């Protein structure tokens, strides 16, 4: 028995393998939030006046707002004055590496995370923008993509090099007044990725951003903007990890996507922020606003997310279907274990005629976690023949966790067809024993069953990500049964 | 191969097995017969290590190893297989992935490399034939939507894949029609070797007609009260169990 406990402990401790910290000279501004801090961030980034104005408007609006409480979440008190809003790990110590070069510690960190930043070592067919704390440290394959007219860089660089594009689209999908966290992000956002795919171009590689929180006592407020012009296509991946710390860290991001006529965007997320320890201490508060605007006729957007990390996840990647015949999809697997809480889902806003949306959500709860699906399907009076199909399944492991479904429908057009299905199931002792008897241990059996359950969503991910996600589902639920 | 000495076991605090002694040698097939509630399924569950059962006394030695010290999956890796009375459905997990995980776990235990996808699928095709299992079924989720007979055939298919040395057939004949019974029994017979043994739990002679067990045991009230050759099964078929009860003074 002693030996068995030792093993369990080992597994539990090993479980979050990205929990290390990088010892790198990081410039962190003082904690606290005020107009001066907003100005300081803007100044550090050498931003034009219009962007500073945008930030200040957002900040002033944020001051008038209150943190939302409608989520099925037990949110810890967030002291917004006790967070540093800017941390730059690329600032060298006076004795640091050569000018313009990247600190070798940063290279090592991303290597360790399986994200090599040297192009010769990169995953086949994937370009990466690596963001640590508040700053994009490196974007690979920029030159190669540039040949096709594709812009893939950090949003800070985009502000400098393509101000007209950023100015046109920033805040056009998620206005700063949208919600409390969106206003906060708009005021203090630091870095993130910018993607522009020109007309008729099919992006030849997967574009990905890897977000890493490293510094203590900081929040990460990244901002991603993707614009896919007429007849263009891009597949974009997002990955996230953070060190294990016993305090909560705030991550409040915005992702905006603009999809024009006949264009298609696939956005995939594998979110593995530090979930806190087995007692629920620490972990990332993941409060994110993601939205795509399907502006053009026959435009297509699909969100695929595998959410296994974070102490709290509050995000609803949404689609506004304005373009006639546009199609949107939302595929989600959200796993919660121990004391994790997730309130996640989507919003599908049908405005154009003949628009179609699909929602497939799979919630998996274990331990003492709470997992909620929250989704809105709205059909405006203009959206003749709109179609929606929603399917929300919950899988429970154990009896102390909770699964909840909050589907909202708001239909203003009699030609619309909106369908919703929901199921709840449980992994039974009999199923686990059947696997055991065939020689499959319980951890692996849970992983098999959970992966089988999530298959429909995992299959939507690009190959390399799908393999990662499968492993992650197994690891996230280790120790959850038996 | 398998030696059970003075085995006592209980479930939910109630003692079901009250001192089982049983020795199965290499190559032998033993049948266990008895009324419902006699402890037949308890015995098979205890051998495979079902967590709901508690062994309070006695030992099970399997090929010189202490079986009761092993986890259910270790017992499986060591070569013990149970054909379940009611095989459970596992939605979402394909038969292919399930069998592959099972087979590779066993191979890892034996210090062998996992089978390549190609070799594995070839093996599936070969073994399927033994119980005439349609590829339509093996491409589905584990037991999902299988008829009663298909589930039992699937159990023997899994046995063929895993090549256990000691198999337990727990009422594999229940709910089978005549044709399915023949397919399952013939499949089992094809897998018999001088190195493999089995314990067959059944109420009926018709399965034993096919399997031709070497030894018949009668289990009553948690104890083996009578052991004899195959002729005993025929006698039970004709006369029931009452005469045995009288004989042993129960």
Contacts between the chains, C-beta under 8 A, distances in Angstrom:
chain1	res1	chain2	res2	distance
A	425	B	91	7.7
A	428	B	88	7.2
A	429	B	51	7.7
A	429	B	52	8.0
A	430	B	88	4.6
A	431	B	88	5.4
A	431	B	90	5.2
A	433	B	50	6.1
A	433	B	51	7.1
A	433	B	72	6.8
A	434	B	84	6.9
A	434	B	87	7.1
A	434	B	88	4.8
A	434	B	90	7.0
A	434	B	142	7.9
A	435	B	90	7.6
A	435	B	98	7.7
A	435	B	101	7.9
A	435	B	102	7.8
A	436	B	49	7.7
A	436	B	71	7.3
A	436	B	72	3.9
A	436	B	73	5.0
A	436	B	76	7.2
A	437	B	48	5.3
A	437	B	72	5.7
A	437	B	73	7.8
A	437	B	75	8.0
A	437	B	76	5.7
A	437	B	81	7.6
A	437	B	82	5.4
A	437	B	84	7.7
A	438	B	76	6.0
A	438	B	98	7.4
A	438	B	102	4.0
A	438	B	158	6.6
A	438	B	162	6.9
A	439	B	73	5.1
A	439	B	76	3.7
A	439	B	77	5.2
A	439	B	102	5.0
A	439	B	103	8.0
A	439	B	105	4.4
A	439	B	106	4.9
A	439	B	109	7.4
A	439	B	162	7.1
A	440	B	73	6.4
A	440	B	98	7.8
A	440	B	101	5.0
A	440	B	102	5.5
A	440	B	105	5.6
A	441	B	71	7.5
A	441	B	73	4.9
A	441	B	105	7.2
A	444	B	101	6.2
A	444	B	105	7.2
A	448	B	90	7.9
A	448	B	93	5.2
A	448	B	97	6.4
A	448	B	98	6.8
A	448	B	101	5.9
A	449	B	90	6.3
A	449	B	92	6.6
A	449	B	93	5.8
A	451	B	92	7.9
A	452	B	90	7.3
A	452	B	91	7.1
A	452	B	92	2.9
A	452	B	93	4.0
A	452	B	94	7.2
A	452	B	97	7.3
A	452	B	141	7.0
A	453	B	91	7.6
A	453	B	92	4.6
A	455	B	92	6.2
